[in-house]
Amino acid sequence: MFANEPFDRLARRLRVTDDNIELRAALEVLFPPEIEGQPVDRWLVDSLRNGNGDISPRLAVLLLHLARDHSPRPDAPVTALPLFTADTVQRAMTKLSDLSFYEVANDFKVAQTFVLNCRAGKLTNFTLSEVQQLFEGTEGKIGDQVRLLERLGFLERVVEQRGTQTRSTFRIPRLYTRCWDYA
């Protein structure tokens, strides 16, 4: 394997002792230093994180598979680093966003009417009172639907404190909304 120069460079970059540097080296091998104007590590966290602040290893691996599939020549030998261009990773992340959205809407089937209405209206930040009419009563109580969407990580509750008043809003993470920009 190490007779192949790109693999040898990859191995040398990954042979470091500090854990943080290992991660940085691995990211440098896979991705360009910046994507969409952000450092790659920040972009990955912002793009893959759900409303609970979690990043599923399954999604990270799926992103790598999709990036490979979206590469101009996915079966060609590696000749340069990083392995993926910014454009390739962006297209893969958009596909991952689309798959994640449809997982909530079609596989989990939680508050389907609301979820589909959010995509149709490209809603990302709102208060519950602003979107109550988007829920379907036959799918259960609105409060129960909201709690299930929060547990899934589709909705993130944002609590704002202004003096003595507290305001609760919701945000749909970029993991689910990225694909809305291209719908």
C-alpha positions as MATLAB code, in Angstrom:
seq = 'MFANEPFDRLARRLRVTDDNIELRAALEVLFPPEIEGQPVDRWLVDSLRNGNGDISPRLAVLLLHLARDHSPRPDAPVTALPLFTADTVQRAMTKLSDLSFYEVANDFKVAQTFVLNCRAGKLTNFTLSEVQQLFEGTEGKIGDQVRLLERLGFLERVVEQRGTQTRSTFRIPRLYTRCWDYA';
ca = [
       0.000    0.000    0.000;
       2.776    2.459    0.868;
       4.333    2.115   -2.583;
       1.497    4.395   -3.667;
       2.722    7.935   -2.896;
      -0.673    9.389   -1.867;
      -1.192    6.563    0.629;
       2.316    7.094    1.986;
       1.590   10.814    2.481;
      -1.690    9.909    4.143;
       0.060    7.500    6.522;
       2.754   10.084    7.390;
       0.126   12.731    8.128;
      -1.802   10.413   10.393;
       1.283    9.238   12.354;
       1.274   11.927   15.045;
       1.041   11.584   18.828;
      -1.273   14.371   19.975;
      -4.951   13.296   19.679;
      -6.054   16.756   18.535;
      -3.396   16.851   15.839;
      -4.477   13.384   14.637;
      -7.985   14.653   14.078;
      -6.693   17.781   12.351;
      -4.422   15.640   10.123;
      -7.298   13.327    9.213;
      -9.488   16.298    8.317;
      -6.682   17.742    6.167;
      -6.436   14.467    4.279;
     -10.170   14.279    3.620;
     -11.349   17.866    3.229;
     -10.104   21.295    2.148;
      -9.233   23.649    5.040;
     -12.363   25.772    4.450;
     -15.840   25.006    3.212;
     -18.373   27.767    2.619;
     -16.088   30.274    4.317;
     -15.762   28.287    7.564;
     -12.909   26.153    8.890;
     -13.735   22.573    7.945;
     -14.092   21.328   11.538;
     -16.593   24.107   12.391;
     -18.471   23.526    9.130;
     -18.745   19.794    9.803;
     -20.055   20.331   13.335;
     -22.564   22.966   12.212;
     -23.728   20.829    9.296;
     -23.995   17.429   11.023;
     -25.279   18.460   14.456;
     -28.945   17.802   15.236;
     -31.159   19.833   17.579;
     -29.927   17.884   20.589;
     -26.344   18.891   19.845;
     -25.466   15.331   18.799;
     -23.562   14.194   15.734;
     -24.377   10.661   14.710;
     -21.329    8.627   13.644;
     -23.658    7.012   11.105;
     -24.195   10.401    9.449;
     -20.468   11.188    9.413;
     -19.748    7.883    7.665;
     -22.639    8.429    5.263;
     -21.215   11.868    4.409;
     -17.917   10.219    3.422;
     -19.724    7.669    1.232;
     -21.813   10.389   -0.416;
     -18.710   12.544   -0.964;
     -17.056    9.602   -2.700;
     -20.158    9.071   -4.841;
     -20.296   12.789   -5.735;
     -16.618   12.897   -6.671;
     -15.986   13.563  -10.362;
     -14.266   10.167  -10.727;
     -15.208    8.064   -7.696;
     -13.305    4.960   -8.853;
     -10.106    6.748   -9.931;
      -6.905    6.240   -7.909;
      -6.072    8.884   -5.322;
      -3.509   11.285   -6.752;
      -3.845   14.368   -4.556;
      -4.885   15.488   -1.117;
      -7.373   16.402    0.159;
      -9.452   13.525   -1.109;
     -12.587   15.659   -1.587;
     -13.092   19.141   -2.997;
     -15.280   21.711   -1.271;
     -17.850   21.408   -4.061;
     -17.999   17.629   -3.694;
     -18.464   17.835    0.073;
     -21.128   20.537   -0.258;
     -23.133   18.424   -2.713;
     -22.755   15.373   -0.466;
     -23.921   17.358    2.575;
     -26.962   18.597    0.659;
     -27.864   15.002   -0.219;
     -27.299   13.966    3.412;
     -29.588   16.802    4.504;
     -32.261   15.595    2.106;
     -31.957   12.014    3.391;
     -32.072   13.197    7.030;
     -35.149   15.312    6.367;
     -36.989   12.436    4.710;
     -35.987   10.124    7.536;
     -37.936   12.346    9.939;
     -40.845   12.861    7.553;
     -41.230    9.374    6.092;
     -39.463    6.876    8.352;
     -40.185    8.246   11.818;
     -43.497    9.770   10.712;
     -43.513   12.290   13.547;
     -45.650   15.384   12.941;
     -45.446   14.765    9.190;
     -47.779   17.596    8.255;
     -45.801   20.115   10.296;
     -42.424   18.870    9.022;
     -43.529   19.020    5.384;
     -45.087   22.455    5.912;
     -41.807   23.726    7.376;
     -39.961   22.618    4.262;
     -42.603   24.053    1.928;
     -42.430   27.399    3.731;
     -38.636   27.156    4.304;
     -39.193   27.889    7.986;
     -36.133   27.587   10.206;
     -36.746   29.848   13.242;
     -40.123   30.472   14.843;
     -42.217   30.557   17.978;
     -44.819   27.868   18.536;
     -47.648   30.397   18.260;
     -46.411   31.387   14.784;
     -46.641   27.816   13.446;
     -49.522   26.198   15.354;
     -51.725   26.198   12.242;
     -49.132   24.016   10.447;
     -49.811   21.012   12.716;
     -52.448   18.425   11.919;
     -54.729   17.656   14.870;
     -55.186   14.022   13.830;
     -51.453   13.433   14.424;
     -51.820   14.124   18.143;
     -51.627   17.058   20.521;
     -49.335   19.835   19.309;
     -47.303   19.709   22.515;
     -46.734   15.965   22.095;
     -45.690   16.413   18.471;
     -43.234   19.157   19.450;
     -41.720   17.000   22.219;
     -41.247   14.089   19.802;
     -39.581   16.369   17.242;
     -37.292   17.698   19.981;
     -36.361   14.156   21.041;
     -35.532   13.288   17.434;
     -33.347   16.392   17.202;
     -35.428   17.937   14.410;
     -36.346   20.875   16.627;
     -34.008   22.766   18.917;
     -35.578   24.877   21.646;
     -33.883   28.247   22.126;
     -34.724   30.073   25.347;
     -34.050   33.813   25.414;
     -33.933   35.744   28.675;
     -34.730   39.456   28.389;
     -34.737   40.998   31.808;
     -37.425   39.173   33.750;
     -39.158   37.785   30.658;
     -38.339   34.468   29.050;
     -39.139   33.721   25.425;
     -39.003   30.261   23.900;
     -38.391   29.832   20.172;
     -37.534   26.871   17.998;
     -34.847   26.344   15.410;
     -34.530   23.558   12.859;
     -30.847   22.569   12.532;
     -28.954   22.960    9.254;
     -28.712   19.161    9.051;
     -32.369   19.186    7.989;
     -32.719   22.571    6.290;
     -29.698   22.650    3.978;
     -31.629   20.740    1.304;
     -34.454   23.314    1.419;
     -32.225   25.867   -0.285;
     -32.053   23.611   -3.342;
     -35.623   22.299   -3.399;
];
